[in-house]
Structure formats: C-alpha cells, structure tokens
Amino acid sequence: MTALKRTLVLIASVGFVTTARAQTADPTIGRRLAETTCAECHQIDAAAPDPGPRTGAPSFVAVSRMSAMTELAIKVFLQTSHPTMPNFVLTPDEIDSIAAYIKGLARKERP
C-alpha cells in the first residue's frame, strides 16, 4: 500500500470513529445522570426543584443560555476538577450526554 493510500485510510478511519463517537450523546441519559449526580446542587431544568442559594450552583437552564458555554466548553468543564464541585468520575459517553442535555435546555426553556 502506498503512503498516500495509507494516509487516506487513516483519515477515513478517524472520520468514522469521530462520527461514531459523536453519536453517543443521548440527552435522555444526560437528564437521568443530572437527576442522580447534579440535582443536589443544581436546578437541572425549569420544572425541577431548586436546591436553593446555599450551593451557589447555577441552574442548568442558566448554563445552557451562557454564550460561552458551548457543548465543548461544558465537556471540558466536566472533565476538569473544580474546588466548588465534587470530583465525579464520568465516562466520555456520560459527559457527552450531560452536555447534550444541558445544551438542549436552551432550545426548550425559552422565557
């Protein structure tokens, strides 16, 4: 196989893996994870109970409407340790699903 063919096969493989990876985000799973992992400190949607100001944690609706909080920014945030948050160990698929859920709130919950 020539170097060009190997390169094309590699590029095609990476594209396939990236496409398959992007399809693992499931907002329904993200909501369930938010209910079990995040709801103690965050209001996870407009209908969910508000844990109150004691946590200082923003609601997920507010996060979803922040212009700087792209889906990628949410994923990076969830992979980074923060002093005000417990250290959760989430799989990449769980992170993708939570990020998709949060970003989906911006479309659903308009004022």
Stockholm file with secondary structure:
# STOCKHOLM 1.0

chainA/1-111         MTALKRTLVLIASVGFVTTARAQTADPTIGRRLAETTCAECHQIDAAAPDPGPRTGAPSFVAVSRMSAMTELAIKVFLQTSHPTMPNFVLTPDEIDSIAAYIKGLARKERP
#=GR chainA/1-111 SS CCHHHHHHHHHHHHHHHHHHHHTTCCHHHHHHHIIIIITTTSCCSTTSCCCCTTSCCCCHHHHHHCTTCCHHHHHHHHTSCCTTSCCCCCCHHHHHHHHHHHHHHHHHCCC
#=GC SS_cons         CCHHHHHHHHHHHHHHHHHHHHTTCCHHHHHHHIIIIITTTSCCSTTSCCCCTTSCCCCHHHHHHCTTCCHHHHHHHHTSCCTTSCCCCCCHHHHHHHHHHHHHHHHHCCC
//
